[in-house]
Amino acid sequence: MRRRPSAADLSLRTSGRYGLRRVCRRRLTAYACPSLRLPGAAETYRYLSWKGGVLAQMEIDLSRIAARDAHDLLTSAVVPRPIAWVSSVSADGQVNLAPFSFFSGVTWSPPTLCVSIVNRQDGSRKDTILNIDETGNFVVNMVSEEMGSVMVETSATVPRGVDEAREAGVSLIPSTVVMAPRVRDAGIAFECVLDRIIQVGTGPYGANLVLGRIRVMHVNKELLESESSIDWKRSRLLGRLSGTKYCRLRSVIEISPQ
């Protein structure tokens, strides 16, 4: 039986336009790439394994690469993501509207959603999390294809107090039980009260994971298939990919348990 190569068996040499370092001995081959953005960077964090001359796997330590590279890899891998178009209001009544795609359901008993709101590059917290922290309520408005362009407009970084909805021409209407208004043309919306905020990391790109208890769910009548089911085709919801890319909900497959 062949002995598994140890670290002492490995030799190192450099090759490739991105400063790839090739570690090879006998039949074991691995590649380590410092950065796809910075050719020839100092240390290597990414590893490629090959089997029979074919690329099989790339291992990446996201904590050791540039934050922007980690962002790009994560947002292009975790797809598609639903979009939470969050409307919130500050203690002095200033309204904010902004989209977030690190968003999901948590549980239906009690009905709860979660939205991750990441700090800015300078470490400051965004208006949405400041408002939710102050007033303890918000609305998650779901985004349809028709609202995609105006939704993107509200993602721009603007000074605190600027009403993104007004700037983008988005009509807001009062909510039923929370202070924050909701988007009038959203086919589905969730009025939420704050359950808790979980801090994940600090400073630049640290996250504030918001858990919101759903108090009221709004659904346009034409989207309902039954009292407990929504027609996903009629909802025409957008999915978030990466960069400027989004996807439409057009087809599904059914996979039944064996």
N, C-alpha and C positions, 0 to 999 in steps of 0.2 A: 504494500500500500504506500502510495506516495505521501511524503510529509507535507503538511500545509506550510507554505512559505511564511516565515516570520518577518518581523520588521528588519532584522539584520540581513535578510536575503535581498532586500530591495535596493535598487540603484536608481539614481535620479538624473534625468537630463531634460533639457528644455526644447520644446518645439511648438509650432503653430503661431498664427498671427495674433492670438489673444494672450500670448505668454503662457500657453498651456505647459504644465510640467508633467512629464510622462514618467510614471513609476512602473518599471517592468523587470521581471525576473522569471525565467522559465515560461509557464503558460499564463501567469497572472499579469494582467495589464489594467492599469487605472490611470485616469487623467484627473488633474485638479486645475480648476480655472479660477484665477483671482477675481476677475470681474469681466462681464461682457461689455461694460462701458469703458473700462480703463485698461487697455492692453498693457501687459507687462507689470501689473500692480504687484506689490510686495509679497504677500502671503497668499496661499491657496485655500479656498473654502469650498469649492465645488468639485465633485468627483464623478467621473464618467466610467462606467464599467462596460466592457465589451465581451460578447460571446460569439465566437466564430466570426470575428470581424464585423459584427453588427452591433450598433449602439443599443445597450440593453437598459441602462439605468443611469440617472444622474442624481447624486445625493447632495443636498444643499443645506448648509447650516444658516438658516435665515437670520439668526442673531448676529452673524459675523460678516454679513455683506452690507453694502450701502442701503440705507433705509428706502431709497427710491427703487432699488432693484428688488428688495423684499416686497414692497408694495405691488410692483408690476407682476411679480411671480404669483403672489397670493391672489390678486384680483383677477388674473387670467386663468387661475386654476379653480377657484371657487365660483363656478358659473353654472347656470344663470342665477342671478340673485334678484329677488323682488325689491322694489324700490319703495321706501317709506318717505313720502313727501310730508314732512312734519311741520305743522303750523303750531306756533307757540306764542305766548305773550308774556312780557315782563311785568314786574310789580307795578310799574307806572303806566302800563297799557300799551307799550310799544309792541307791534306785531312782527313776527318773523316767520318766513316760510323758506324751507331748505330741504333738499333731497339727501337721503342716506341709503346706501344699499347693503350695509352690514346689518341686516334686519331679518327678523324671523318671529314665528310664534314660539311661545314657551310652553304653555299648557292651556287647556280649555276648562280646567277646574282648579282654581278660579281662572277665568279667561285672562290671559296675560300675553303681552308682546314684549319683544326686546329690540332695542335700536342701539347700535354702537356709534358714538359720536367722538371722533378722533380729534385731538388737539391740533392746532395749526403748527406750522414749521417752527415758529418762534416759541412754542410751548403754551401759548395763550388758549383759553377755552373759547369755543364758538358761541355765538349768540343763542343758539338753540338750547345748549346745555345750561347756559347761564339762566335763561328764562325758565326752563323746567325746574332748575334748582330753586329759583325764587318763588314760583307760583304753584309748583306741584301738579301741573296738568299739561296736556298737549293733545293734538289730534294727528293720527297717521292717516293720510289720504293716499289711496292707491292710484297709480299713474297709468292711464290708458295711452294707446298710441297717439291719439289726437292731442294729448297734452304734453307729449314728449319735448317739443321745442321750448315751450314756456317753462317747463320744469327745469331744463338745462339753464335757462336764463337766471333762475333763482338760485343756482349753485355758485354764482359769482361772489367773490369776497368783497364786501362793502362795509363802510363804517357802521358801528353799532347804532341802532335807531333808524336806519334806512329800512323802509317797508318794501321788501323784495316783491311781494305780491302786487303791490300798486305799481312798482316800476315795470313789472313784466305784464301787467294788464290782467292779472288773475283775480277773479271775483271771489270774495270771501263772504260767508254768511255766519250768523251766530250758531254756536253749538247748543245742544239741548241741556247738558248738565255741567260742562266745563267752561272756563273762561276763554280759552283759546278758540278762535273761530275755525271753521272748516272750509275747504275748497268747494264752492258751489257745484262745479261740474264733475267732481270726482264721483264715479259710480259706486265706490265703496269707501267708507271712512270709519275710523275707530276713535271714539272719544275715550281718552285714557287719563287716569290719575296716577301719579307717581307711586310706585311701590318701593323702589330703592334705586340707588345709583352705585354701581360697582366700579371702582377705579382699577384700571389695568395699566400699569406703567405710569410714569409721570413725565412731565416736560414735553418736548417735541414728539408728536405722534402718539403720546400716551392716550389711552381710550377711556371713555366714560360709558359704561354699559348701562343703559337705562331700561329698567323693567317697569312696564306700564300696565296697570290693571284696567281692562276694558270695561267701561261703564255703559257705553251705548255703541252699537254697530249700525251704520247707515248703509243700506243697499238699495239701489234703484230697482223698482219693481220689475222692469224688463230683463234684468239680469238673473232673476230667480227662476230656477227649475222647479223648486218645491220650497216648502217652508224651511228646509234644512240643507238646501243645495243651491250653489251658484253656477250658472252656465259659464264656464271658463272661456268658451268661444266668443260669447257676446261681450264679455268683460274687456277683451282686447288689451289685456295688461301687458306692459313692457317689462322685459327682463334686462338686467344690467350685466354686461360682459366686462370688458376692460377698455381703458382709454375713452374714445368717443363712440365705442360700439355698444349697441343694444340688440335685443332680439325680440321677435314677435312670438306670441303663443299661437301656433297654427295646427299642430298635430300632437297626438299622444299615442302611446302604446299601452296595452294592458298586459300585465304579467301576473298570472294567477299562481298561487302556491301549488307545488306539486303534491 
